[in-house]
Amino acid sequence: MFVGSRQRKTLKSSKSFASLSGFWSNTYNFLNKGGWQLANPAALISTLENSQMKKTLIAMAAVAVAGVASAQATITGAFNLDMGNTTTNPAKSVGMGDAIITISASEDLGGGLTASASTSLQTAAGRNTDTANNGYSLSIGGGVGTLSYTSYLSGSGLLSAGVSAANDMNDAAGGYKARNRLAYTLPAMVDGVTAQVRWDSDSSTLSASNGNNGVDGSDNAYASSLSSFATTKYSITYATGAVSINLTSSNAAGAAKIYTGTYDAGVAQIAASSTTGQTEYTVTAPVGVLNVGFHMLSGNNKATGMTASYALSKRTSVRYSYVNQTTVASTNTAGALGTNYRLRLAHSF
């Protein structure tokens, strides 16, 4: 029999042998020679050292890979089929609603920094209609705070309960504007406190003809690039437990302050917001198989809105929304007296 690289010829009553290369044993040696005998100690020690070194190198490589910047991209979207009317035209219509495709990307830059970007493409009403960019954003952030630049549609409403209609609560409050915003969110320095400074460039109020999405190419559908930092806005939020409060204003002379408070009651989420000439309240809650929302607007403009949605699956839902506007301010070119509703079948991916 061969053991390691040496041959033994005078074994007594051999009955069992170790199968691991580098050891030899039988009953006689185990009982009479002190147990296991190592045929080549130096070779085994060298093998163990090499194995440990390989494990160390693998671990170091894993740590190095974890520290290298990584990126990922996602594509999401939503398609809608709508039936409803408008405040100025009570006759109902059925047709494709907005279809939106959003492309998002993010990259871990290492050192606690992350870069993110997204853009959305929107069609207004199906085949042979205009397609436009519906907004984009770019940000870089980490432990030193977050710097972001966004271009988006800004509504006049202070809150949202998810009401979706041709003439919605933002129209009732004054309409929409296209906005470009440069913002810096400060790093967290006090638990529960979030602070942000902003510089905005707004378009004029969008006309009713563009359907509040700016895809008709009208001049007021776009906001100019930021060319002045004369007006600095700020937003401070304090959140603790189920309660949060927010103050938003700017350094402009006579600038109105916006106060907002939210409360998560568990069975419902309640919010209130107020500024000069405008106060809003919202309540959203699950009720049985439905998710419902209620929105009330008072002040220079007065309106109420409600919505209820039912999930057919994780990605498909049916939503009914209703808006009734009873007072329209003289400066509100988007609002109109009367009611309108929308029944929407929505599928997202």
Solvent accessible surface area in square Angstrom, and as a share of the most:
residue,aa,sasa,rsa
1,M,93,0.41
2,F,153,0.64
3,V,11,0.06
4,G,56,0.54
5,S,110,0.71
6,R,148,0.54
7,Q,94,0.42
8,R,75,0.27
9,K,164,0.70
10,T,121,0.70
11,L,47,0.24
12,K,122,0.52
13,S,83,0.54
14,S,52,0.34
15,K,152,0.64
16,S,67,0.43
17,F,94,0.39
18,A,31,0.24
19,S,121,0.78
20,L,113,0.56
21,S,104,0.67
22,G,23,0.22
23,F,57,0.24
24,W,29,0.10
25,S,7,0.04
26,N,2,0.01
27,T,44,0.26
28,Y,68,0.26
29,N,3,0.01
30,F,101,0.42
31,L,129,0.64
32,N,93,0.48
33,K,103,0.44
34,G,76,0.73
35,G,9,0.09
36,W,151,0.53
37,Q,61,0.27
38,L,66,0.33
39,A,20,0.16
40,N,78,0.40
41,P,69,0.43
42,A,74,0.57
43,A,47,0.36
44,L,56,0.28
45,I,98,0.50
46,S,54,0.35
47,T,82,0.48
48,L,107,0.53
49,E,109,0.49
50,N,79,0.40
51,S,46,0.30
52,Q,112,0.50
53,M,122,0.54
54,K,131,0.55
55,K,127,0.54
56,T,62,0.36
57,L,103,0.51
58,I,121,0.62
59,A,56,0.44
60,M,119,0.53
61,A,55,0.42
62,A,61,0.47
63,V,111,0.64
64,A,60,0.47
65,V,110,0.63
66,A,83,0.65
67,G,56,0.53
68,V,99,0.57
69,A,46,0.36
70,S,70,0.45
71,A,78,0.60
72,Q,127,0.57
73,A,75,0.58
74,T,72,0.42
75,I,106,0.54
76,T,65,0.38
77,G,10,0.10
78,A,31,0.24
79,F,86,0.36
80,N,12,0.06
81,L,77,0.38
82,D,19,0.10
83,M,61,0.27
84,G,11,0.10
85,N,22,0.12
86,T,47,0.27
87,T,21,0.12
88,T,114,0.66
89,N,84,0.43
90,P,107,0.67
91,A,65,0.50
92,K,133,0.56
93,S,75,0.48
94,V,101,0.58
95,G,35,0.33
96,M,90,0.40
97,G,8,0.07
98,D,42,0.22
99,A,17,0.13
100,I,48,0.24
101,I,51,0.26
102,T,33,0.19
103,I,75,0.38
104,S,37,0.24
105,A,47,0.37
106,S,35,0.22
107,E,65,0.29
108,D,62,0.32
109,L,69,0.34
110,G,21,0.20
111,G,89,0.86
112,G,58,0.56
113,L,62,0.31
114,T,62,0.36
115,A,26,0.20
116,S,43,0.28
117,A,39,0.30
118,S,35,0.23
119,T,41,0.24
120,S,19,0.12
121,L,81,0.40
122,Q,5,0.02
123,T,35,0.20
124,A,29,0.22
125,A,55,0.42
126,G,24,0.23
127,R,225,0.82
128,N,142,0.73
129,T,53,0.31
130,D,85,0.44
131,T,82,0.48
132,A,25,0.20
133,N,81,0.41
134,N,45,0.23
135,G,13,0.12
136,Y,94,0.36
137,S,33,0.22
138,L,109,0.54
139,S,28,0.18
140,I,75,0.38
141,G,12,0.11
142,G,29,0.28
143,G,70,0.67
144,V,109,0.63
145,G,7,0.07
146,T,48,0.28
147,L,86,0.43
148,S,24,0.15
149,Y,60,0.23
150,T,34,0.20
151,S,23,0.15
152,Y,72,0.27
153,L,57,0.28
154,S,17,0.11
155,G,28,0.27
156,S,42,0.27
157,G,20,0.19
158,L,47,0.23
159,L,29,0.14
160,S,90,0.58
161,A,10,0.07
162,G,35,0.33
163,V,19,0.11
164,S,28,0.18
165,A,6,0.05
166,A,35,0.27
167,N,36,0.18
168,D,17,0.09
169,M,10,0.04
170,N,39,0.20
171,D,3,0.01
172,A,1,0.01
173,A,10,0.08
174,G,18,0.17
175,G,2,0.02
176,Y,25,0.09
177,K,78,0.33
178,A,13,0.10
179,R,40,0.15
180,N,12,0.06
181,R,37,0.14
182,L,39,0.19
183,A,3,0.02
184,Y,72,0.27
185,T,35,0.20
186,L,56,0.28
187,P,46,0.29
188,A,94,0.73
189,M,144,0.64
190,V,96,0.55
191,D,137,0.71
192,G,36,0.35
193,V,50,0.29
194,T,71,0.42
195,A,25,0.19
196,Q,39,0.17
197,V,44,0.25
198,R,41,0.15
199,W,49,0.17
200,D,35,0.18
201,S,16,0.11
202,D,59,0.30
203,S,13,0.08
204,S,70,0.45
205,T,42,0.24
206,L,6,0.03
207,S,44,0.28
208,A,88,0.68
209,S,97,0.63
210,N,5,0.03
211,G,50,0.48
212,N,29,0.15
213,N,19,0.10
214,G,7,0.07
215,V,19,0.11
216,D,61,0.32
217,G,43,0.41
218,S,34,0.22
219,D,135,0.70
220,N,33,0.17
221,A,10,0.07
222,Y,131,0.50
223,A,22,0.17
224,S,78,0.50
225,S,86,0.55
226,L,34,0.17
227,S,108,0.70
228,S,68,0.44
229,F,113,0.47
230,A,85,0.66
231,T,60,0.35
232,T,33,0.19
233,K,50,0.21
234,Y,64,0.24
235,S,9,0.06
236,I,82,0.42
237,T,39,0.23
238,Y,93,0.35
239,A,47,0.37
240,T,72,0.42
241,G,86,0.83
242,A,46,0.36
243,V,65,0.38
244,S,25,0.16
245,I,100,0.51
246,N,34,0.17
247,L,50,0.25
248,T,21,0.12
249,S,8,0.05
250,S,19,0.12
251,N,99,0.51
252,A,43,0.34
253,A,109,0.85
254,G,84,0.81
255,A,33,0.26
256,A,53,0.41
257,K,92,0.39
258,I,50,0.26
259,Y,123,0.47
260,T,29,0.17
261,G,25,0.24
262,T,56,0.32
263,Y,106,0.40
264,D,68,0.35
265,A,41,0.32
266,G,59,0.57
267,V,120,0.69
268,A,14,0.11
269,Q,77,0.34
270,I,79,0.40
271,A,14,0.11
272,A,40,0.31
273,S,2,0.01
274,S,43,0.28
275,T,27,0.16
276,T,117,0.68
277,G,33,0.31
278,Q,31,0.14
279,T,34,0.20
280,E,2,0.01
281,Y,96,0.37
282,T,7,0.04
283,V,61,0.35
284,T,41,0.24
285,A,16,0.13
286,P,83,0.52
287,V,87,0.50
288,G,80,0.77
289,V,116,0.67
290,L,66,0.33
291,N,85,0.44
292,V,47,0.27
293,G,4,0.04
294,F,94,0.39
295,H,4,0.02
296,M,70,0.31
297,L,5,0.03
298,S,34,0.22
299,G,33,0.32
300,N,91,0.47
301,N,17,0.09
302,K,89,0.38
303,A,4,0.03
304,T,53,0.31
305,G,2,0.02
306,M,73,0.32
307,T,1,0.01
308,A,21,0.16
309,S,11,0.07
310,Y,92,0.35
311,A,64,0.50
312,L,98,0.49
313,S,61,0.40
314,K,208,0.88
315,R,134,0.49
316,T,29,0.17
317,S,34,0.22
318,V,48,0.27
319,R,71,0.26
320,Y,84,0.32
321,S,1,0.01
322,Y,76,0.29
323,V,5,0.03
324,N,44,0.23
325,Q,10,0.04
326,T,85,0.49
327,T,50,0.29
328,V,44,0.26
329,A,20,0.15
330,S,120,0.77
331,T,124,0.72
332,N,13,0.07
333,T,112,0.65
334,A,16,0.12
335,G,14,0.13
336,A,25,0.20
337,L,117,0.58
338,G,29,0.28
339,T,59,0.34
340,N,2,0.01
341,Y,49,0.19
342,R,47,0.17
343,L,66,0.33
344,R,35,0.13
345,L,77,0.38
346,A,25,0.20
347,H,72,0.32
348,S,46,0.30
349,F,87,0.36
